[in-house]
Amino acid sequence: MVPFLLLCSLVILACIVASCLSHRLGVPALLLFLALGMLFGSDGVLRIPFDDFSAAEQICSAALIFIMFYGGFGTRWEAAKPVAVPAMVLSTAGVLVTALLTALFCHVALGYTPLESFLTGAVISSTDAASVFSILRSKKLGLRNNTASLLEMESGSNDPVSYMLTAVALSMLGVGQSGSILWMVVSQVLFGAALGAAVAAGSIFVLRRLRLSDGLDSIFITAAAILSYALPAYVGGNGYLGAYLAGILLGNARIPHKAPLVHFFDGITGLAQIVIFFLLGLLAFPHQLPSVFPAAVAIVLFLTFVARPAAVFLLLKPFRCTLRQCLLVSWAGLRGAASIVFAIMAVASGADIGHDLFHIVFCMALLSVAVQGSLLPLAAHRLDMVDQEDNVSRTFTDYQDQRQMHLTRIHIYPEHPWAGRSIEECRLAGDTLAVVVRRGEESIIPNGSTVVQPGDILVLSTPVYQEEDGVSLREMPVDEHQDWIGKAIRELNIPPSVLIVLIRRSDGTTVVPKGKTVVRKGDVLVVCELEDSAAG
């Protein structure tokens, strides 16, 4: 057990170092993860024997759940909405067109049987969101015409379609799920979408009412992500579709502690990518790659320069996408983790395949990430598709401005000194900005002449406080100070160096206290104090 844990920690640390080196070398980090896996594998330096496709399928499929879930959770619907329709068309019909064209090429040019050709086309028909956005985000590339949002949504949502086509192909080969092909497709979509949405709705309901702590809500969302896959898969639905849809609904819902959740799943997804690509490298036998290299190169060339562009131009041109945008979207069709996982699934199923599908797909992913991935930033610049004023990270639901700004909500009661005054007359501090005025059901973007009325809720943007030296916050239960119960804040004997900044009531509500605020039994007072004070 201890040697296994030691090896796992060393592998993760090596992958982190490789990720840091990838920025300096200009090589995609995922490619280095694959190389490390091959280095540790049977033909590598450490010669770790591993050829268990069934175990690899289980591990990689579990890791792919979190990649799919975060693909939805990190999608900012507001940015993706303008390109949602073309993205969904490309992620469904585009996957089918790519699979069929590739299958035709494999049958005519390589001599595979029709079913083997269809299986090969299905396995490699989807683009890899992890590969595309690890490159775009590492280079901090913003793209014109909402292209980043288009790629994000298309590459994040096309894996379930590729998985469904792979399942259909395996069924036609006599393995996997049996029965009507039509019912298989309908049940995959129906159960996947319905149960994924149901898990998301239930999770949103629980998170809004239970008010879980920062740690528990991360665990809860992790369980919800797993459930959104497992529940549809258990009844014959598409688990990856359920996970992706649940991620979108949860990621764009108003739930507590959303920013920490985004960063938590960003880390989990990074670990999942390390696990998948390292394990795939470990599973590969480099001495077998030369025998499949010609076929892999032929398929990659056809896929890159014929099948993918044909699907993109056929489906995006009706949406008036520019020639340059179509060319960039075509080039960004990288193959990656999902394709290799589906190839592992095909091999583990026991299907009678007349060629080395796993190593062909592995070699294709290697070439795709190494060549297409490395040249993607150059292609974006050459096609003049780079938006210098934007950053691809804004496509993701980060919920935290890079300038560390904080939003504050102020209720304007009738006696408030700002009631009846314009924003200009309120004389806000120089680093404070009035962002929104909520007036009943109406939201108003204010300017200097906007008059604040009694009953309004004013949302202000202020810089986050970061200089914490000498200042600390701590909780003070009222039960420890029974003589405070029923007294107003101004009546309490509190040292001048201590300030009560928040009161958490026993019913879960929070109160920003004033001098006349009365302390109740069960309250928890959040106090600010200087560390060298004798308060308390």
C-alpha positions in Angstrom: 0.0 0.0 0.0 2.7 2.5 1.0 4.8 1.9 -2.2 1.6 2.5 -4.3 0.9 5.7 -2.5 4.5 6.8 -2.8 4.3 6.1 -6.6 1.0 8.0 -7.0 2.4 11.1 -5.2 5.6 11.0 -7.3 3.5 10.7 -10.5 1.3 13.7 -9.6 4.3 15.8 -8.7 6.0 14.9 -11.9 2.9 15.8 -13.9 2.7 19.2 -12.1 6.4 19.9 -12.9 5.7 18.8 -16.5 2.7 21.2 -16.6 5.0 24.1 -15.5 7.6 23.2 -18.1 5.0 23.0 -20.9 4.5 26.8 -20.7 8.3 27.4 -21.2 8.7 24.7 -23.9 5.5 25.7 -25.8 4.3 22.1 -25.7 0.7 21.2 -24.5 0.9 19.9 -21.0 -1.4 16.9 -21.9 1.3 15.7 -24.3 3.8 15.6 -21.5 1.4 13.7 -19.3 1.2 11.0 -22.0 5.0 11.0 -22.4 5.4 10.5 -18.6 2.9 7.6 -18.7 4.9 6.0 -21.5 8.1 6.6 -19.6 6.7 4.7 -16.6 5.1 2.0 -18.7 6.2 -1.5 -19.8 8.5 -0.1 -22.6 9.7 2.8 -20.5 12.4 3.3 -17.9 10.5 2.0 -14.8 8.8 -0.8 -16.8 5.6 -0.9 -14.8 3.5 -3.7 -16.3 0.0 -2.6 -17.0 -2.3 -3.9 -19.7 -5.6 -4.3 -17.9 -8.1 -2.5 -20.3 -11.1 -3.2 -18.0 -9.5 -1.5 -15.0 -8.3 1.4 -17.2 -11.8 1.8 -18.6 -13.3 2.0 -15.1 -10.7 4.5 -13.9 -10.8 6.7 -17.0 -14.6 6.6 -17.3 -14.8 7.8 -13.6 -12.3 10.6 -14.3 -14.2 11.6 -17.5 -17.3 12.2 -15.4 -15.7 15.2 -13.7 -14.3 16.5 -17.0 -17.8 16.4 -18.5 -19.4 17.9 -15.4 -17.0 20.8 -15.2 -17.3 21.3 -18.9 -20.9 22.3 -18.2 -20.3 23.8 -14.7 -17.7 26.2 -16.1 -19.8 27.3 -19.1 -21.1 30.9 -18.6 -24.4 30.7 -20.3 -24.6 34.4 -20.8 -21.5 34.3 -23.0 -22.5 31.0 -24.7 -26.1 31.9 -25.5 -25.4 33.9 -28.7 -23.7 30.8 -30.2 -25.6 28.1 -28.4 -27.6 27.0 -31.5 -24.6 26.6 -33.9 -22.6 25.0 -31.1 -25.2 22.4 -30.4 -25.7 21.7 -34.2 -21.9 21.2 -34.5 -21.8 19.0 -31.4 -24.6 16.7 -32.6 -24.9 16.7 -36.4 -21.2 17.7 -36.7 -20.1 14.6 -34.7 -22.3 12.4 -36.9 -21.0 13.8 -40.2 -17.4 13.5 -38.9 -18.0 9.9 -37.9 -19.6 8.9 -41.1 -17.0 10.5 -43.4 -14.2 9.0 -41.3 -15.9 5.6 -41.5 -16.1 5.9 -45.3 -12.4 6.7 -45.5 -11.4 3.8 -43.2 -13.5 1.4 -45.3 -12.4 2.6 -48.8 -8.7 3.6 -48.1 -7.7 1.2 -45.3 -9.9 -1.8 -46.1 -11.7 -2.0 -42.7 -15.0 -3.8 -42.6 -18.1 -1.4 -42.5 -18.8 -2.0 -38.8 -15.1 -1.6 -37.9 -15.0 1.6 -39.9 -18.1 2.9 -38.2 -16.7 2.1 -34.7 -13.4 3.9 -35.6 -15.2 6.9 -36.8 -17.5 7.0 -33.8 -14.6 6.7 -31.3 -12.7 9.7 -32.8 -15.7 11.8 -33.8 -15.6 14.3 -30.8 -13.2 17.1 -30.1 -11.5 17.3 -26.7 -12.5 20.3 -24.6 -9.7 19.6 -22.1 -7.1 19.8 -24.9 -8.5 22.8 -26.6 -8.9 25.0 -23.5 -5.8 23.9 -21.7 -4.0 25.4 -24.7 -6.2 28.5 -25.1 -6.1 29.3 -21.4 -2.3 28.7 -21.1 -1.8 31.2 -23.9 -4.5 33.5 -22.6 -6.0 33.8 -26.0 -9.3 35.6 -26.5 -11.0 34.9 -29.8 -13.2 37.1 -32.0 -16.8 36.6 -32.9 -17.6 34.5 -29.7 -15.4 31.8 -31.1 -14.1 30.8 -27.7 -17.6 30.3 -26.4 -18.5 28.4 -29.6 -15.6 26.0 -29.1 -16.2 25.7 -25.4 -19.8 24.6 -25.8 -19.2 22.5 -28.8 -16.2 20.6 -27.4 -17.8 20.3 -24.0 -21.1 18.8 -25.3 -20.1 16.5 -28.1 -18.5 13.7 -26.0 -22.0 12.3 -25.1 -22.9 12.1 -28.8 -19.6 10.3 -29.6 -20.2 8.0 -26.7 -23.7 7.2 -28.0 -22.3 6.4 -31.5 -19.7 4.2 -29.9 -22.3 2.3 -28.0 -24.4 1.9 -31.1 -21.4 0.6 -33.0 -20.6 -1.9 -30.3 -24.2 -3.1 -30.3 -24.1 -3.6 -34.0 -20.9 -5.7 -33.5 -22.8 -7.9 -31.1 -21.4 -6.6 -27.7 -22.6 -4.1 -25.2 -26.3 -3.1 -24.9 -28.6 -5.3 -27.0 -32.0 -4.5 -28.4 -33.4 -1.9 -30.8 -30.9 0.7 -32.0 -33.6 3.3 -32.2 -34.7 2.7 -28.6 -31.0 2.8 -27.5 -30.6 6.3 -29.0 -33.9 7.5 -27.6 -33.3 6.1 -24.1 -29.8 7.5 -24.1 -31.0 11.1 -24.8 -34.2 10.9 -22.9 -33.0 9.4 -19.6 -29.6 11.3 -19.8 -31.3 14.7 -20.2 -34.2 14.1 -17.8 -32.3 12.6 -14.9 -29.3 15.0 -15.3 -31.8 17.9 -15.1 -33.5 16.3 -12.1 -30.3 15.8 -10.2 -29.4 19.5 -10.9 -32.8 20.7 -9.8 -32.6 18.7 -6.6 -29.1 19.9 -5.8 -30.0 23.5 -6.3 -33.0 23.1 -4.0 -30.8 21.5 -1.3 -28.0 24.1 -1.6 -30.3 27.0 -1.3 -32.0 25.8 1.8 -29.5 23.8 3.8 -26.7 26.5 3.6 -23.9 23.9 3.7 -20.5 25.1 4.8 -17.7 25.6 2.3 -16.3 22.1 2.7 -19.6 20.2 2.8 -21.0 21.9 -0.3 -17.9 20.8 -2.3 -18.5 17.2 -1.2 -22.2 17.6 -1.9 -21.6 18.8 -5.5 -19.1 16.0 -6.0 -21.8 13.5 -5.1 -24.3 15.3 -7.3 -21.8 15.1 -10.3 -21.4 11.4 -9.8 -25.1 10.8 -9.4 -25.9 12.8 -12.5 -23.8 10.2 -14.4 -24.6 7.0 -12.5 -28.4 7.4 -12.3 -29.0 7.8 -16.1 -26.3 5.1 -16.9 -28.1 2.7 -14.5 -31.4 2.9 -16.4 -29.8 2.8 -19.9 -29.4 6.6 -20.4 -26.4 8.6 -21.4 -24.5 9.3 -18.2 -22.1 11.8 -19.8 -25.0 13.8 -21.2 -26.5 13.8 -17.7 -23.3 15.0 -16.1 -22.8 17.7 -18.7 -26.4 19.0 -18.4 -26.3 18.9 -14.6 -23.1 20.9 -14.7 -24.6 23.6 -16.9 -27.7 24.0 -14.7 -25.7 24.1 -11.5 -23.0 26.3 -12.8 -25.5 28.9 -14.0 -27.8 28.8 -10.9 -27.7 31.1 -7.9 -26.2 28.8 -5.3 -24.0 29.7 -2.3 -20.2 29.6 -2.4 -20.0 29.4 -6.2 -16.5 30.9 -6.6 -14.9 28.3 -4.3 -16.8 25.5 -6.1 -15.5 26.6 -9.5 -11.9 26.6 -8.2 -12.5 23.3 -6.4 -13.7 21.6 -9.6 -11.0 23.3 -11.6 -8.5 21.4 -9.5 -10.4 18.1 -9.6 -10.6 18.3 -13.4 -6.9 19.0 -13.6 -6.3 15.9 -11.5 -8.7 13.9 -13.7 -6.8 15.0 -16.8 -3.5 13.9 -15.2 -5.0 10.5 -14.3 -6.4 9.9 -17.8 -3.5 10.9 -19.9 -0.9 9.3 -17.6 -2.9 6.1 -17.5 -3.3 6.1 -21.2 0.5 6.6 -21.6 1.0 3.7 -19.1 -1.3 1.5 -21.1 0.3 2.1 -24.4 3.2 0.0 -25.8 5.5 2.3 -27.8 7.0 -0.6 -29.7 3.6 -1.2 -31.3 3.2 2.3 -32.5 5.3 2.0 -35.7 3.0 -0.7 -37.0 -0.1 1.5 -36.6 1.6 4.8 -37.5 0.8 4.8 -41.2 -2.9 4.2 -40.6 -3.0 6.7 -37.8 -1.4 9.4 -39.9 -3.7 8.7 -42.8 -6.8 9.0 -40.6 -5.5 12.1 -38.9 -4.8 13.8 -42.2 -8.3 13.0 -43.5 -9.9 14.0 -40.3 -8.1 17.3 -40.0 -8.2 18.4 -43.7 -11.4 16.8 -44.9 -13.9 15.4 -42.4 -13.8 18.1 -39.7 -13.7 21.1 -42.2 -16.5 19.5 -44.2 -18.7 19.2 -41.1 -17.8 22.7 -39.9 -18.4 24.5 -43.2 -21.6 22.5 -43.9 -23.1 23.3 -40.5 -21.7 26.7 -39.6 -22.0 28.5 -42.9 -25.9 28.7 -42.6 -25.3 30.7 -39.4 -23.2 33.3 -41.3 -19.9 32.3 -39.7 -17.0 33.9 -41.5 -14.4 32.0 -43.5 -11.7 32.7 -40.9 -13.9 31.5 -38.1 -14.8 28.3 -39.8 -11.1 27.6 -40.6 -10.1 28.2 -37.0 -13.0 26.0 -35.6 -11.9 23.3 -38.1 -8.3 23.4 -36.9 -9.3 23.4 -33.2 -10.9 20.0 -33.6 -8.3 18.2 -31.4 -8.7 14.6 -30.4 -7.9 13.7 -26.8 -8.9 12.0 -23.6 -12.5 11.1 -24.6 -11.5 9.4 -27.9 -8.9 7.3 -26.2 -11.3 6.4 -23.3 -13.9 5.3 -25.8 -11.3 3.2 -27.7 -10.4 1.6 -24.3 -14.2 0.9 -23.8 -14.3 -0.7 -27.3 -11.3 -3.0 -26.6 -12.5 -3.9 -23.1 -16.0 -4.9 -24.5 -14.4 -7.9 -26.2 -15.6 -6.8 -29.7 -14.0 -8.6 -32.6 -11.9 -5.7 -34.1 -9.5 -6.6 -36.9 -7.1 -3.8 -36.2 -5.3 -2.3 -33.2 -7.9 0.3 -32.4 -6.4 1.5 -29.1 -2.9 2.2 -30.4 -4.3 3.8 -33.6 -6.5 6.2 -31.6 -3.7 6.8 -29.1 -1.3 7.7 -31.9 -3.9 10.0 -33.5 -4.4 11.8 -30.1 -0.7 12.1 -29.8 -0.3 13.6 -33.2 -3.4 15.8 -32.8 -2.3 17.4 -29.5 1.4 17.7 -30.6 0.8 19.2 -34.0 -2.6 20.8 -34.0 -2.4 21.8 -30.4 1.0 23.4 -30.7 0.0 25.3 -33.9 -3.4 26.4 -32.6 -2.2 29.8 -31.2 -0.3 30.4 -34.4 -3.3 29.6 -36.5 -5.5 32.0 -34.4 -2.9 34.8 -35.0 -2.5 34.0 -38.7 -6.2 34.1 -39.3 -6.5 37.3 -37.3 -9.0 35.7 -34.9 -7.2 36.9 -31.7 -9.1 39.5 -29.7 -6.4 41.4 -27.7 -9.0 43.0 -25.4 -10.5 39.7 -24.4 -9.3 36.6 -22.5 -10.6 33.1 -23.0 -10.8 32.7 -19.2 -13.8 35.0 -19.3 -15.7 32.3 -21.2 -15.6 30.2 -18.0 -17.8 30.9 -15.0 -15.1 32.1 -12.7 -17.4 34.4 -10.6 -14.5 36.3 -9.4 -13.1 39.3 -11.2 -9.4 39.3 -11.9 -9.1 42.8 -10.2 -10.4 41.3 -6.9 -13.6 43.4 -6.8 -16.3 42.8 -4.2 -20.0 43.4 -4.6 -21.9 45.0 -1.6 -25.7 45.1 -1.2 -27.2 48.2 0.6 -30.9 48.6 1.4 -32.1 52.2 1.1 -34.6 52.6 3.9 -36.7 55.8 4.1 -34.4 57.5 6.6 -31.3 56.6 4.8 -29.1 59.6 4.0 -28.9 58.6 0.3 -32.7 58.4 -0.1 -33.9 60.9 -2.7 -30.4 61.8 -3.8 -28.7 61.2 -7.2 -25.7 58.8 -7.4 -23.5 61.9 -7.9 -24.8 63.5 -4.7 -24.2 60.4 -2.7 -20.4 61.2 -3.0 -19.2 57.6 -3.2 -15.5 56.9 -2.5 -13.2 57.1 -5.5 -12.7 53.3 -5.7 -16.5 52.6 -5.2 -18.9 52.1 -8.2 -22.7 51.9 -8.2 -23.3 48.8 -10.3 -27.0 48.1 -10.2 -30.1 49.6 -8.6 -32.8 47.0 -7.8 -36.3 48.7 -7.7 -38.9 46.1 -7.1 -38.7 43.6 -10.0 -36.8 46.1 -12.1 -33.0 46.3 -12.4 -31.5 49.7 -13.4 -27.9 50.3 -14.6 -27.3 53.7 -12.8 -25.3 56.8 -13.9 -24.5 59.9 -12.0 -28.0 61.4 -12.4 -29.9 58.3 -11.3 -31.9 59.2 -8.2 -31.9 56.6 -5.4 -35.4 56.1 -3.9 -36.5 54.6 -0.6 -37.0 50.8 -0.9 -34.2 50.5 -3.5 -31.4 48.0 -3.2 -28.1 49.5 -4.3 -25.3 47.2 -5.4 -21.8 48.7 -5.0 -18.5 47.4 -6.3 -15.5 47.9 -4.1 -11.9 46.5 -4.0 -11.4 43.4 -1.8 -9.5 44.0 1.4 -6.2 42.1 1.2 -3.9 43.7 3.9 -4.9 41.5 6.8 -1.9 42.0 9.1 -2.9 42.8 12.6 -6.6 42.3 12.0 -8.6 39.1 12.5 -12.3 38.0 12.5 -13.6 35.5 15.1 -17.0 34.2 16.1 -18.4 34.8 19.5 -21.5 32.7 20.5 -24.0 34.7 22.6 -24.6 31.7 24.9 -21.2 32.5 26.4 -22.5 36.0 27.3 -26.0 35.5 28.7 -26.1 39.0 30.0 -26.0 40.3 26.4 -29.3 38.7 25.5 -32.0 41.3 25.0 -29.6 44.2 24.9 -28.9 46.6 22.0 -25.4 46.7 20.6 -24.8 50.2 22.0 -25.5 48.9 25.5 -22.8 46.2 25.5 -19.5 46.7 27.2 -17.3 46.2 24.2 -13.7 47.6 24.1 -13.1 50.3 21.5 -10.7 48.0 19.5 -13.5 45.5 18.8 -16.4 45.9 16.3 -19.3 43.5 15.7 -19.5 43.3 11.9 -22.1 40.6 11.5 -24.7 38.7 13.5 -25.7 35.2 12.4 -29.2 34.3 13.8 -30.2 30.8 14.8 -32.7 30.7 11.9 -29.9 31.0 9.4 -30.4 34.7 8.5 -27.6 37.3 8.8 -27.8 40.8 10.1 -25.5 43.8 9.6 -25.8 45.3 13.1 -26.4 48.9 14.1 -26.3 50.4 17.5 -30.0 49.7 18.2 -29.8 46.1 17.0 -30.9 43.8 19.8 -28.9 40.6 20.5 -30.9 37.4 20.8 -30.3 34.0 22.4 -28.5 31.7 19.9 -26.9 34.5 18.0 -23.3 34.2 16.8 -21.5 37.5 16.7 -18.7 37.9 14.1 -16.3 40.4 15.6 -13.3 42.3 14.1 -10.5 42.9 16.5 -6.8 43.9 16.5 -4.6 40.9 17.2 -2.7 42.8 19.9 -5.9 43.9 21.7 -7.2 42.5 24.9 -10.8 42.2 23.6 -13.0 39.3 24.3 
